[in-house]
Amino acid sequence: MISPRALPLLLAVLVWHPAHAEQVYKWVDSEGRVTYSSTPPPAGAKAETVAKPLQPSREEIQQSEERVRREEAQARELEQQRLEHEAAEREREAEDARLRALQTPAPPVVIEKPVYVPQPIGYPPVMAPPPRPAPPPRPIPIPTPR
């Protein structure tokens, strides 16, 4: 961006320089390159003289300065709008992040030390023992004579 103080100086240099410039020549060399120069072309080159540009009038200079001021004001306004938009976008993103954090479930609690928690113990039902089979009959001793 050009500062307001530098603009008149720049315009003055641009206006003054071409007014004091020498003759400008334009020619095409054997390789097809176009050359502009204030020195005459080499011998045998077909050259043409370039017309000097017209100098801007005082009114044209004032119009260009006014246009520059308007464009600088518009640039400042657009920059302000951009900054406001970016701030609103950051706020919206922060609010979205906060809402996402509220919606996520809390992480489980991790206990570092084991804690004894009595568990209900289920005993098998008490059943009557199965009946024992009857023992085999004992042999009766028979007395033997003596």
Secondary structure by P-SEA (a helix, b strand, c coil): cccccaaaaaaaaaaaaaaaccbbbbbccccbbbbbcccccccccbbbbbbccccccaaaaaaaaaaaaaaaaaaaaaaaaaaaaaaaaaaaaaaaaaaaaaacccccccccbbbbbbcccccccccccccccccccccccccccc
